[in-house]
Amino acid sequence: LLGAGLLLSDSPRGVVRFSVPMDALRFLLPNLWPEAEAAACRSNL
């Protein structure tokens, strides 16, 4: 999960926190963040 960017930590033994990369938002939570779709469309141009 750390490698996929779904969890973040400030150190190797630190507390982890949930994180969703902007490019994954449109797949994990469709229609919830239109900014994610717009950013994906801009990066495909």
PQR file with spaces between the fields and no chain letter, atoms N, CA, C, O and H, PARSE charges and radii, in Angstrom:
ATOM       1  N    LEU     1       0.817   -1.207    0.000 -0.4000 1.5000
ATOM       2  CA   LEU     1       0.000    0.000    0.000 -0.0000 2.0000
ATOM       3  C    LEU     1       0.849    1.254    0.000  0.5500 1.7000
ATOM       4  O    LEU     1       0.470    2.269   -0.584 -0.5500 1.4000
ATOM       5  N    LEU     2       2.002    1.185    0.657 -0.4000 1.5000
ATOM       6  CA   LEU     2       2.906    2.330    0.625 -0.0000 2.0000
ATOM       7  C    LEU     2       3.415    2.564   -0.793  0.5500 1.7000
ATOM       8  O    LEU     2       3.465    3.703   -1.257 -0.5500 1.4000
ATOM       9  H    LEU     2       2.310    0.360    1.132  0.4000 1.0000
ATOM      10  N    GLY     3       3.788    1.500   -1.474 -0.4000 1.5000
ATOM      11  CA   GLY     3       4.292    1.610   -2.835 -0.0000 2.0000
ATOM      12  C    GLY     3       3.250    2.135   -3.816  0.5500 1.7000
ATOM      13  O    GLY     3       3.582    2.829   -4.777 -0.5500 1.4000
ATOM      14  H    GLY     3       3.748    0.574   -1.097  0.4000 1.0000
ATOM      15  N    ALA     4       2.003    1.803   -3.568 -0.4000 1.5000
ATOM      16  CA   ALA     4       0.921    2.255   -4.439 -0.0000 2.0000
ATOM      17  C    ALA     4       0.468    3.674   -4.106  0.5500 1.7000
ATOM      18  O    ALA     4      -0.316    4.267   -4.847 -0.5500 1.4000
ATOM      19  H    ALA     4       1.733    1.240   -2.787  0.4000 1.0000
ATOM      20  N    GLY     5       0.960    4.218   -2.992 -0.4000 1.5000
ATOM      21  CA   GLY     5       0.592    5.578   -2.612 -0.0000 2.0000
ATOM      22  C    GLY     5      -0.711    5.677   -1.840  0.5500 1.7000
ATOM      23  O    GLY     5      -1.227    6.776   -1.639 -0.5500 1.4000
ATOM      24  H    GLY     5       1.597    3.736   -2.390  0.4000 1.0000
ATOM      25  N    LEU     6      -1.256    4.534   -1.400 -0.4000 1.5000
ATOM      26  CA   LEU     6      -2.506    4.558   -0.644 -0.0000 2.0000
ATOM      27  C    LEU     6      -2.284    4.795    0.845  0.5500 1.7000
ATOM      28  O    LEU     6      -3.212    5.161    1.566 -0.5500 1.4000
ATOM      29  H    LEU     6      -0.837    3.641   -1.563  0.4000 1.0000
ATOM      30  N    LEU     7      -1.063    4.587    1.296 -0.4000 1.5000
ATOM      31  CA   LEU     7      -0.671    4.913    2.665 -0.0000 2.0000
ATOM      32  C    LEU     7       0.587    5.764    2.610  0.5500 1.7000
ATOM      33  O    LEU     7       1.452    5.555    1.760 -0.5500 1.4000
ATOM      34  H    LEU     7      -0.310    4.289    0.709  0.4000 1.0000
ATOM      35  N    LEU     8       0.682    6.716    3.513 -0.4000 1.5000
ATOM      36  CA   LEU     8       1.868    7.571    3.618 -0.0000 2.0000
ATOM      37  C    LEU     8       2.410    7.523    5.030  0.5500 1.7000
ATOM      38  O    LEU     8       1.661    7.308    5.983 -0.5500 1.4000
ATOM      39  H    LEU     8      -0.021    6.886    4.203  0.4000 1.0000
ATOM      40  N    SER     9       3.697    7.721    5.165 -0.4000 1.5000
ATOM      41  CA   SER     9       4.349    7.795    6.467 -0.0000 2.0000
ATOM      42  C    SER     9       5.530    8.750    6.369  0.5500 1.7000
ATOM      43  O    SER     9       6.182    8.839    5.329 -0.5500 1.4000
ATOM      44  H    SER     9       4.306    7.895    4.391  0.4000 1.0000
ATOM      45  N    ASP    10       5.800    9.459    7.453 -0.4000 1.5000
ATOM      46  CA   ASP    10       6.921   10.394    7.463 -0.0000 2.0000
ATOM      47  C    ASP    10       8.254    9.704    7.727  0.5500 1.7000
ATOM      48  O    ASP    10       9.313   10.266    7.448 -0.5500 1.4000
ATOM      49  H    ASP    10       5.270    9.386    8.298  0.4000 1.0000
ATOM      50  N    SER    11       8.203    8.480    8.270 -0.4000 1.5000
ATOM      51  CA   SER    11       9.427    7.735    8.543 -0.0000 2.0000
ATOM      52  C    SER    11       9.134    6.242    8.407  0.5500 1.7000
ATOM      53  O    SER    11       7.969    5.843    8.387 -0.5500 1.4000
ATOM      54  H    SER    11       7.343    8.024    8.497  0.4000 1.0000
ATOM      55  N    PRO    12      10.170    5.415    8.312 -0.5600 1.5000
ATOM      56  CA   PRO    12       9.945    3.975    8.148  0.2800 2.0000
ATOM      57  C    PRO    12       9.146    3.336    9.284  0.5500 1.7000
ATOM      58  O    PRO    12       8.428    2.363    9.051 -0.5500 1.4000
ATOM      59  N    ARG    13       9.253    3.855   10.493 -0.4000 1.5000
ATOM      60  CA   ARG    13       8.515    3.289   11.629 -0.0000 2.0000
ATOM      61  C    ARG    13       7.457    4.249   12.162  0.5500 1.7000
ATOM      62  O    ARG    13       6.923    4.055   13.255 -0.5500 1.4000
ATOM      63  H    ARG    13       9.836    4.645   10.682  0.4000 1.0000
ATOM      64  N    GLY    14       7.165    5.265   11.396 -0.4000 1.5000
ATOM      65  CA   GLY    14       6.203    6.268   11.825 -0.0000 2.0000
ATOM      66  C    GLY    14       4.760    5.838   11.606  0.5500 1.7000
ATOM      67  O    GLY    14       4.474    4.791   11.025 -0.5500 1.4000
ATOM      68  H    GLY    14       7.598    5.423   10.509  0.4000 1.0000
ATOM      69  N    VAL    15       3.890    6.661   12.079 -0.4000 1.5000
ATOM      70  CA   VAL    15       2.460    6.444   11.918 -0.0000 2.0000
ATOM      71  C    VAL    15       2.106    6.550   10.435  0.5500 1.7000
ATOM      72  O    VAL    15       2.619    7.415    9.725 -0.5500 1.4000
ATOM      73  H    VAL    15       4.122    7.512   12.551  0.4000 1.0000
ATOM      74  N    VAL    16       1.230    5.667    9.978 -0.4000 1.5000
ATOM      75  CA   VAL    16       0.784    5.730    8.588 -0.0000 2.0000
ATOM      76  C    VAL    16      -0.564    6.431    8.520  0.5500 1.7000
ATOM      77  O    VAL    16      -1.344    6.407    9.472 -0.5500 1.4000
ATOM      78  H    VAL    16       0.813    4.964   10.554  0.4000 1.0000
ATOM      79  N    ARG    17      -0.823    7.055    7.375 -0.4000 1.5000
ATOM      80  CA   ARG    17      -2.108    7.717    7.169 -0.0000 2.0000
ATOM      81  C    ARG    17      -2.613    7.369    5.780  0.5500 1.7000
ATOM      82  O    ARG    17      -1.836    7.118    4.859 -0.5500 1.4000
ATOM      83  H    ARG    17      -0.190    7.074    6.601  0.4000 1.0000
ATOM      84  N    PHE    18      -3.913    7.361    5.652 -0.4000 1.5000
ATOM      85  CA   PHE    18      -4.564    7.042    4.388 -0.0000 2.0000
ATOM      86  C    PHE    18      -4.328    8.165    3.402  0.5500 1.7000
ATOM      87  O    PHE    18      -4.393    9.341    3.762 -0.5500 1.4000
ATOM      88  H    PHE    18      -4.545    7.565    6.400  0.4000 1.0000
ATOM      89  N    SER    19      -4.058    7.812    2.177 -0.4000 1.5000
ATOM      90  CA   SER    19      -3.829    8.789    1.126 -0.0000 2.0000
ATOM      91  C    SER    19      -4.310    8.207   -0.191  0.5500 1.7000
ATOM      92  O    SER    19      -4.146    7.015   -0.453 -0.5500 1.4000
ATOM      93  H    SER    19      -4.005    6.858    1.885  0.4000 1.0000
ATOM      94  N    VAL    20      -4.895    9.043   -1.005 -0.4000 1.5000
ATOM      95  CA   VAL    20      -5.325    8.609   -2.330 -0.0000 2.0000
ATOM      96  C    VAL    20      -4.662    9.525   -3.346  0.5500 1.7000
ATOM      97  O    VAL    20      -4.901   10.733   -3.327 -0.5500 1.4000
ATOM      98  H    VAL    20      -5.028   10.011   -0.793  0.4000 1.0000
ATOM      99  N    PRO    21      -3.835    8.980   -4.234 -0.5600 1.5000
ATOM     100  CA   PRO    21      -3.218    9.803   -5.257  0.2800 2.0000
ATOM     101  C    PRO    21      -4.283   10.424   -6.170  0.5500 1.7000
ATOM     102  O    PRO    21      -5.306    9.796   -6.447 -0.5500 1.4000
ATOM     103  N    MET    22      -4.049   11.624   -6.625 -0.4000 1.5000
ATOM     104  CA   MET    22      -5.021   12.346   -7.448 -0.0000 2.0000
ATOM     105  C    MET    22      -5.392   11.546   -8.695  0.5500 1.7000
ATOM     106  O    MET    22      -6.548   11.569   -9.117 -0.5500 1.4000
ATOM     107  H    MET    22      -3.219   12.134   -6.400  0.4000 1.0000
ATOM     108  N    ASP    23      -4.428   10.839   -9.291 -0.4000 1.5000
ATOM     109  CA   ASP    23      -4.746   10.087  -10.502 -0.0000 2.0000
ATOM     110  C    ASP    23      -5.575    8.840  -10.233  0.5500 1.7000
ATOM     111  O    ASP    23      -6.119    8.258  -11.172 -0.5500 1.4000
ATOM     112  H    ASP    23      -3.489   10.820   -8.948  0.4000 1.0000
ATOM     113  N    ALA    24      -5.688    8.410   -8.976 -0.4000 1.5000
ATOM     114  CA   ALA    24      -6.509    7.246   -8.637 -0.0000 2.0000
ATOM     115  C    ALA    24      -7.929    7.632   -8.230  0.5500 1.7000
ATOM     116  O    ALA    24      -8.803    6.767   -8.172 -0.5500 1.4000
ATOM     117  H    ALA    24      -5.247    8.882   -8.214  0.4000 1.0000
ATOM     118  N    LEU    25      -8.174    8.899   -7.950 -0.4000 1.5000
ATOM     119  CA   LEU    25      -9.497    9.320   -7.496 -0.0000 2.0000
ATOM     120  C    LEU    25     -10.591    9.013   -8.500  0.5500 1.7000
ATOM     121  O    LEU    25     -11.685    8.602   -8.114 -0.5500 1.4000
ATOM     122  H    LEU    25      -7.464    9.602   -7.997  0.4000 1.0000
ATOM     123  N    ARG    26     -10.319    9.203   -9.771 -0.4000 1.5000
ATOM     124  CA   ARG    26     -11.364    8.988  -10.767 -0.0000 2.0000
ATOM     125  C    ARG    26     -11.753    7.528  -10.887  0.5500 1.7000
ATOM     126  O    ARG    26     -12.853    7.227  -11.349 -0.5500 1.4000
ATOM     127  H    ARG    26      -9.430    9.537  -10.085  0.4000 1.0000
ATOM     128  N    PHE    27     -10.878    6.606  -10.482 -0.4000 1.5000
ATOM     129  CA   PHE    27     -11.208    5.181  -10.510 -0.0000 2.0000
ATOM     130  C    PHE    27     -11.814    4.705   -9.201  0.5500 1.7000
ATOM     131  O    PHE    27     -12.758    3.916   -9.198 -0.5500 1.4000
ATOM     132  H    PHE    27      -9.984    6.851  -10.106  0.4000 1.0000
ATOM     133  N    LEU    28     -11.268    5.188   -8.084 -0.4000 1.5000
ATOM     134  CA   LEU    28     -11.749    4.744   -6.780 -0.0000 2.0000
ATOM     135  C    LEU    28     -13.053    5.413   -6.368  0.5500 1.7000
ATOM     136  O    LEU    28     -13.907    4.776   -5.751 -0.5500 1.4000
ATOM     137  H    LEU    28     -10.501    5.830   -8.086  0.4000 1.0000
ATOM     138  N    LEU    29     -13.214    6.673   -6.697 -0.4000 1.5000
ATOM     139  CA   LEU    29     -14.399    7.444   -6.300 -0.0000 2.0000
ATOM     140  C    LEU    29     -14.914    8.231   -7.503  0.5500 1.7000
ATOM     141  O    LEU    29     -14.790    9.456   -7.534 -0.5500 1.4000
ATOM     142  H    LEU    29     -12.520    7.191   -7.198  0.4000 1.0000
ATOM     143  N    PRO    30     -15.487    7.551   -8.488 -0.5600 1.5000
ATOM     144  CA   PRO    30     -15.916    8.244   -9.704  0.2800 2.0000
ATOM     145  C    PRO    30     -17.011    9.267   -9.418  0.5500 1.7000
ATOM     146  O    PRO    30     -17.865    9.058   -8.557 -0.5500 1.4000
ATOM     147  N    ASN    31     -16.972   10.350  -10.138 -0.4000 1.5000
ATOM     148  CA   ASN    31     -17.944   11.452  -10.049 -0.0000 2.0000
ATOM     149  C    ASN    31     -17.933   12.199   -8.727  0.5500 1.7000
ATOM     150  O    ASN    31     -18.796   13.047   -8.499 -0.5500 1.4000
ATOM     151  H    ASN    31     -16.278   10.520  -10.837  0.4000 1.0000
ATOM     152  N    LEU    32     -16.989   11.912   -7.858 -0.4000 1.5000
ATOM     153  CA   LEU    32     -16.937   12.611   -6.583 -0.0000 2.0000
ATOM     154  C    LEU    32     -16.036   13.840   -6.658  0.5500 1.7000
ATOM     155  O    LEU    32     -16.355   14.876   -6.076 -0.5500 1.4000
ATOM     156  H    LEU    32     -16.288   11.224   -8.044  0.4000 1.0000
ATOM     157  N    TRP    33     -14.914   13.735   -7.366 -0.4000 1.5000
ATOM     158  CA   TRP    33     -14.000   14.848   -7.521 -0.0000 2.0000
ATOM     159  C    TRP    33     -13.815   15.149   -8.999  0.5500 1.7000
ATOM     160  O    TRP    33     -12.997   14.502   -9.653 -0.5500 1.4000
ATOM     161  H    TRP    33     -14.655   12.892   -7.839  0.4000 1.0000
ATOM     162  N    PRO    34     -14.546   16.105   -9.540 -0.5600 1.5000
ATOM     163  CA   PRO    34     -14.380   16.429  -10.966  0.2800 2.0000
ATOM     164  C    PRO    34     -12.987   16.947  -11.285  0.5500 1.7000
ATOM     165  O    PRO    34     -12.548   16.867  -12.432 -0.5500 1.4000
ATOM     166  N    GLU    35     -12.284   17.477  -10.288 -0.4000 1.5000
ATOM     167  CA   GLU    35     -10.925   17.969  -10.509 -0.0000 2.0000
ATOM     168  C    GLU    35     -10.001   16.831  -10.928  0.5500 1.7000
ATOM     169  O    GLU    35      -9.092   17.032  -11.733 -0.5500 1.4000
ATOM     170  H    GLU    35     -12.641   17.542   -9.356  0.4000 1.0000
ATOM     171  N    ALA    36     -10.230   15.636  -10.384 -0.4000 1.5000
ATOM     172  CA   ALA    36      -9.386   14.490  -10.737 -0.0000 2.0000
ATOM     173  C    ALA    36      -9.573   14.122  -12.200  0.5500 1.7000
ATOM     174  O    ALA    36      -8.604   13.821  -12.896 -0.5500 1.4000
ATOM     175  H    ALA    36     -10.968   15.473   -9.729  0.4000 1.0000
ATOM     176  N    GLU    37     -10.803   14.144  -12.662 -0.4000 1.5000
ATOM     177  CA   GLU    37     -11.073   13.843  -14.074 -0.0000 2.0000
ATOM     178  C    GLU    37     -10.468   14.911  -14.972  0.5500 1.7000
ATOM     179  O    GLU    37      -9.892   14.595  -16.013 -0.5500 1.4000
ATOM     180  H    GLU    37     -11.591   14.388  -12.096  0.4000 1.0000
ATOM     181  N    ALA    38     -10.595   16.175  -14.576 -0.4000 1.5000
ATOM     182  CA   ALA    38     -10.038   17.274  -15.371 -0.0000 2.0000
ATOM     183  C    ALA    38      -8.516   17.172  -15.435  0.5500 1.7000
ATOM     184  O    ALA    38      -7.920   17.400  -16.487 -0.5500 1.4000
ATOM     185  H    ALA    38     -11.063   16.432  -13.730  0.4000 1.0000
ATOM     186  N    ALA    39      -7.887   16.828  -14.307 -0.4000 1.5000
ATOM     187  CA   ALA    39      -6.426   16.705  -14.287 -0.0000 2.0000
ATOM     188  C    ALA    39      -5.984   15.538  -15.165  0.5500 1.7000
ATOM     189  O    ALA    39      -4.963   15.635  -15.845 -0.5500 1.4000
ATOM     190  H    ALA    39      -8.371   16.642  -13.452  0.4000 1.0000
ATOM     191  N    ALA    40      -6.728   14.448  -15.163 -0.4000 1.5000
ATOM     192  CA   ALA    40      -6.381   13.299  -15.995 -0.0000 2.0000
ATOM     193  C    ALA    40      -6.524   13.651  -17.477  0.5500 1.7000
ATOM     194  O    ALA    40      -5.704   13.237  -18.297 -0.5500 1.4000
ATOM     195  H    ALA    40      -7.557   14.369  -14.610  0.4000 1.0000
ATOM     196  N    CYS    41      -7.540   14.396  -17.812 -0.4000 1.5000
ATOM     197  CA   CYS    41      -7.735   14.797  -19.209 -0.0000 2.0000
ATOM     198  C    CYS    41      -6.614   15.719  -19.673  0.5500 1.7000
ATOM     199  O    CYS    41      -6.144   15.602  -20.805 -0.5500 1.4000
ATOM     200  H    CYS    41      -8.206   14.732  -17.146  0.4000 1.0000
ATOM     201  N    ARG    42      -6.184   16.632  -18.813 -0.4000 1.5000
ATOM     202  CA   ARG    42      -5.077   17.538  -19.173 -0.0000 2.0000
ATOM     203  C    ARG    42      -3.778   16.762  -19.356  0.5500 1.7000
ATOM     204  O    ARG    42      -2.987   17.087  -20.242 -0.5500 1.4000
ATOM     205  H    ARG    42      -6.566   16.728  -17.893  0.4000 1.0000
ATOM     206  N    SER    43      -3.547   15.748  -18.539 -0.4000 1.5000
ATOM     207  CA   SER    43      -2.284   15.003  -18.645 -0.0000 2.0000
ATOM     208  C    SER    43      -2.253   14.115  -19.879  0.5500 1.7000
ATOM     209  O    SER    43      -1.173   13.731  -20.327 -0.5500 1.4000
ATOM     210  H    SER    43      -4.189   15.484  -17.819  0.4000 1.0000
ATOM     211  N    ASN    44      -3.414   13.777  -20.442 -0.4000 1.5000
ATOM     212  CA   ASN    44      -3.473   12.943  -21.648 -0.0000 2.0000
ATOM     213  C    ASN    44      -3.265   13.760  -22.919  0.5500 1.7000
ATOM     214  O    ASN    44      -3.063   13.179  -23.986 -0.5500 1.4000
ATOM     215  H    ASN    44      -4.292   14.089  -20.078  0.4000 1.0000
ATOM     216  N    LEU    45      -3.307   15.071  -22.841 -0.4000 1.5000
ATOM     217  CA   LEU    45      -3.143   15.908  -24.042 -0.0000 2.0000
ATOM     218  C    LEU    45      -1.732   15.990  -24.470  0.5500 1.7000
ATOM     219  O    LEU    45      -1.425   16.653  -25.460 -0.5500 1.4000
ATOM     220  H    LEU    45      -3.471   15.543  -21.975  0.4000 1.0000
